[in-house]
Amino acid sequence: MAGRTFLVVVLVLTASFYSQANAHIQFAGKPIPRQSVVIDSLSFTVHDPSTPSRTSSTTQFFNPTNTTPPFFQIFHPAFLDVLGDNPSIRSVASRPTFPFALGAGIWDERTDEVFFASGAGGVEPEPSGNQIAKISLREVERGIAHTRTSTSFEEVENVNVTVTKLDIPDIVQITIGGTGPFRGALLLVTAGNTKFPPSLALVDPQDPSNTTILLDNFFGRQFNSLDDAKIHPKSKTIFFTDTSYGFLNRFRPEPRIPNQVYRFDPDTGEVRVVADGLIQPNAIGFSQDGNTVYISDTAALGGFSETNQSLPATIYAFDVDPRTQAFKNKRIFAYTDSGIPDGIELDSAGNVYGGCGDGVHVWNPQGILIGKFFLGANSADMVFAGKGRLVILAGTNVYLAEIAAGGFNLAF
């Protein structure tokens, strides 16, 4: 290889560079959208020895253009189909002192509202424990319409809509995941605490938020700390994951049952294990036909005080047995370069979205990273609000990405 000179070129087109006058500039035959950066993957296959290598996936993010977030980071032409011709991404709700939107993203089509949870709570003066809240996407639309009257095509302004807290009983503690609506209610996944066990709970989205606990034990033994749930598209039964993060973060006792993935039929009460062998089975998502399931193992996140980057931060794919609905044929789908994949959604084209350390990553059905919704901050969850709207939960901020892609029905 001696005596040869290599020229590495990075193609960078940022929102400030792209305008109507530059609309002829293209990538793979398509115009580059606003708020977008295109990175040629060949440009970083060999690391420049004059620049430090990344040593942390949780504090050092891959942003070679040093673009200010939020923006779209494009690695593959397929991501242009996800974004469409005129995408945008902006913060639509913010509370800088309290991580009010950590997980359990649920869109209710009937009212066009998005619900979410604070998880274990935040710092003073906010209370710890649990908070379920919502925003109105109709209010978001009104706020965006107002900004459009005062800004140019290239600019995107944030809005800050009302966050409305739900009044829920104390039995719903440390809400981590959620899905639905399921039978008209929010299906919430709680990690529990020292007083209340982990559970699956149905909460009426309307006042007075009547609550029913569906499941809180496995034949008399408490779960460790439940994390996420999805409804199978065909059987309409509930699949959920159980981790030991409650113990690692000192709000649950030592585990007395393996960390596993379960199937629960609320009509019969039948509960059984469908997958094991994962260290920390976290997020879960089904393909639209229900034949494939994606589970993240987030063992690299050891707890609030410890990480171990040699452990999985990985999404695995399984086949769903058509007869038993057990998970089989485990294989690696994707490994994230930033944080852990905490939260999984799929769009109608089969692309897989993961909430990661620097935002939302998107892989095509073959497991190739095609792009990121780059926030520069952890995104624990996201939810499609119909076609063309992806709501991203990032702790102290909720973001709305207006794109071409859409999800499929998660309400049953």
N, C-alpha and C positions, 0 to 999 in steps of 0.2 A: 504493500500500500504506500510505501515511501515515494516521495516525489510527485504525488498527486494532490491537487488542490480541490477542495470541495466548497461549493457555494450553497449555503442554506438560506432559503428565502421564506419569510413568514408573511402571509397575506393577511393584512389587517385592515378592516373597514369598520370604523366606529360610527356611532350615531352622529357625531359632529361632522364626520367626513361625508356621510351619505346624505344626499338631498335630492330634490326633484331634478336639479341640474345634472346629478351624477347617476341618474336612474339607469343609464346605459351600462354601468359597471355590473358585471355578472359573475356568478360562481356556479359552475356546472350548468351554464345556460340559463340561469334564473337571476333576476335582480336581487341584490343584497338588501334585506329589510333594514329599517331603522333600528337603533338600539342593538346592533348586532356586530359581533367580531367573528371573522372567519380565520381559523388556524389550520394551516396545512400540517397534517400529522407527521409528514416526513421531516418537518423542520425541527422536531425535538427527539428524533430517534437516537441522536448522538448528543450527549450533554456537553455544553461548553465548559471546559475545565476552569475557566476564569470566573465563573459564577458558582456560588455555593449550591450544593444539592439540597433538596428538601429532606429534612429529617423527621418531620411530623406531618401526619395526614390531618391532624385536628387543628393545628394552629398555622400551618403554612399551606396556602392553596395554590393551585395551578392556574395562574393568571399571567402568562408571559407578556401580555400587552399592557399590563398595569391599568386596565380600563376600570373606571369607577362603576361599581354596581349600583342598581341592578342592570343587567344586560343579558343578551342571548349569546352564548358561546357555541359556535358552529364548528363541528369536526367533520361532518359528512353531509353530502348533498341531501340525503333523506330528511335531515332536520328542517330543510326549507319547506317540505310538505307539511310538517308539524306546525311551523310558524305561519305559513301563508304569506300573502303579499304585504300586509300592513299590520304586523303584530305590535303589541305594546306590553310593557310590564311596569307596574307602579305599586307603591304602598297605598292601601285603602283604609287601614285602621292601624293606629299606633298608640302604644302605652309604654314609653321608654323605661319606666320604673318597675314594670311588672311583666313577666312572661306569661301573658294571658292566653296565648294561642300556641300550645305545644303539641296538640294532637287531637284525635277523635273528630276529624273533619267530616261533616255530614251536610249534604245539600238537600233541602226540602223543596222540591219543585212546586208544591202547592202554594207556598208563600214566598218563594224565591229568597230564602234565607239560608245562611251557612252557619252551622253550629260547630263549636270547638271547645276544648278543655284546657285548663292550665296545668294539668298533671299534678305534681306534688306541691304546687304553689310557688310563691316567689319570696322576695325579700321585703322587709318592713318598708313602708307601713302597711303593705298588703297582707292579708291573712294567709297562712299556710293551709294545706289540706286539699282543697278542691274548689274549682270554679268552672261551671258550665255557662257559656255565653253564646251570643249570636250577633251577626250583622245582617243587615238587609241589603241584598244586591240591587234592589230597586233604588235605594238611597245612594249606593255606589254609582249607579248609572246616572243619576241626577247630578252627582258631584262631578263625574267625568264630563258630562255634557256641558257643564258650566265652564270647565277648564278649556274645552275645545273652542269656546267662543273668544278666548283671550290668548291663545298660544298658536304658534306656527305648526306646520305639519310635522317638523322634525322633533319638536319638544314634547315631553311627556311630564305632566305635573302629578304629584301625589295628591290624594284626598284623604280625609280623616273622618270617617263616619262614626255614628254612635255604636258603642258596644253595650249590649243589653245583657245583664246577668240573669240567669234563671234561678229560681228559688227551689232547690232540690233538697231532699232529706239527707241527714248525716250518713245513712247507710251506703250512699254512693261516695266512696272515698278514693282519692288518687286515680282519677280517670285518665287512662293512657290511650286507649283506642276507641274506635266507634265506627259504625256503618249504618246503612239504611237510607231512609226510614224502613223499619221492619214492622209490618202490620200496623202502620200508621204512627209508630213511636220511634224514638231514637234508641238504637241498640248500643249501649255504652259498656266498655270493658274497663273494669276497675282493678287496680293492683292491690287494693286493700291497705290496711295499716295494722297497728298493734291491737286495735279494738275490733275492727270489722274485717272479715275475710275477703279475699279477691272474689269477684263475681261478674256475671253477665246481668245487666240491668236494662229494663225497658222504661224509658222516661217519655211521658207525653210532652211534645214540644210546646203545647199551649198551656197557659196557666190553668190550674195550679201545679202543673208538672207532676201529675200522679206517677208514682214509681212502683215497678214490680221487679223483684229479684227473680230471675229465671233459674240461675244455677250458682252455687257457691261452694261446692265440694265434689270430690270424686269418691263416692261410696264411703262418706264419712271423713275422709282426709281433706284438709284444706289444700287448695292449689298454692303455688309459691307466690307469684305475682303476675296475674294475667296481663297481656300486653296488647293484642290486636285481634280482630275478628272480621270475617267476611261471610256472606251468604252464598252458598253454592247456587249457580244459576239454574240448575235443573232440579235438584232435590229440595231446594229451599231450606236446607238445614244449615246450622251455624258451625263454622270452623274457627277455632281460636288457638292462640299460642300462649304458652306459659314460660316465663323466665324466672331467674333468681335475682333480678335487679332490686327488688324490695329488700332482700337480705343484704346485698352488697351496699345498698344505700341506707341501711340501718333503720328502715321503717317496717320491716317484716322479719319474723323469726327465721332461724336456719331452715333450709329446704328439707322436706321429708318425703319428697316425691320427685322423680326426674323431671327435667325441663323437656316438655313434649308438645306436640300438636294434637288437638282433640276435635272430635265431631260431636255435636249435640243436637238432638232432635227435640225441640220444645214441646211437640205434641205427645211424644211417648215418654220423655224423660231419659231416653237412652243416651249415655255418654261413653265414648270409647276413644282410645288412642289411635291415631292414624299415621303418625310419624314420630320417630325418635332419632337418637344419634346426633342431634344438633346440640351445640354447647349452649347457645342463647337464641332459641327460635323466636324471632321478633315479628316482623311485618309479614303480611300474607295478602296475596291477590290471585284471583282466578282469571283465566282466559275467558273470553266471551262465551265460548261453547262449553266451558266447565271441564274440559278434558285435561288441562294443564294448570298446575298451581305453582306459584312462586313464593318461596319462604326465604326470608333473610336470616342469616346467623350473624349476630352482632357482638360476638364474644370479645372483639377488640375493645369494646367499651366495657371496662371492668367495673365501673362505678364512677360516681362523681369525683373521686379522688385518685383514680387509677385508670390508665389505659395500657393495652399491650398490643402493639401493632403487628406482632407475629401471630395473633389469633385472627379468626375470620372476620371480615367485614364484607360479606359475600351473599349474593342472592343465588339460591339453588332452585332449579326447576324439577318438578316431579310430574309423572303421569298420575291421573286420578283413575283408580280402578273403576270401571263402569258398573261392576256388581256390588262391591263392598265399599267403594269410595275411600279406601285406604290409599295412601300415597306410595308410589313405587318408582323405580328407575331414576333415582336421584342423580343429578348431574349439575355441574357448575354452570350457571348462566352468566354471572358477571361479578367482578370484584371492583369495589369502588376505590378511587384514588384519594378520596376526601372523606374523612370521618367514617360513619357507618350508614348503611341503607336502612333508615328508620322510617318506614312508611312506603307502601307500594300501591300504585294504581296502574291500570292499563287503559290505553285508548282503543277506539274502535278498529284501528289498523293493526293492533297487536303489539304496539310499542310499549315498553315497560318503563315506568317512571319511579324513581327512588328518591326519597328525601335524604339528602346527604349533608356533609359538613359544610359545603360552600353553596348549597342551593339544591335544586332538583336536577338529577341526571336522567337522561333518556337513552335507552338502549333499543335498537331494533329487535325484531323477533329472533334474530340470530345471535344476540348478545353483544353486538358492536355498539360502543358508545357513539351516538350521533350528535349529541349536543347537550348543553346545560342551560338551565335558567339560573344564571350566576348571581347570587345574592351577596356573597362574601360573608355569609352567616349560616348557621345550621338551620336546616329545614326538616322538622320532624315528621311532617305529614302534608298531604295535599289532597284535593278532591276536585273532580270535574263538576262544574255546575252547568250541565248540558253541553251542547256543542259550542266550541269557541271560547270557553271560559275555564281557566284553571285557577283555583284558589289555593294559595300556598301559605302554610302556617309556619312562621319563623320566630316563634317566641314572643318578642315584643312588637312584632309587625305581622300584619296579614297583607299578602300581595295578591293582586289580580293580574294574571297574564291573559290578554285577549289574543287568541291564536286561531289557526284553522282547525286544529285537531279537536276531537270531542270524545267523551267517555261513553260508556253504555250504562244501562239502567242498573243501579245498585239498590233500588227500592223494591220491596216485596211485601 
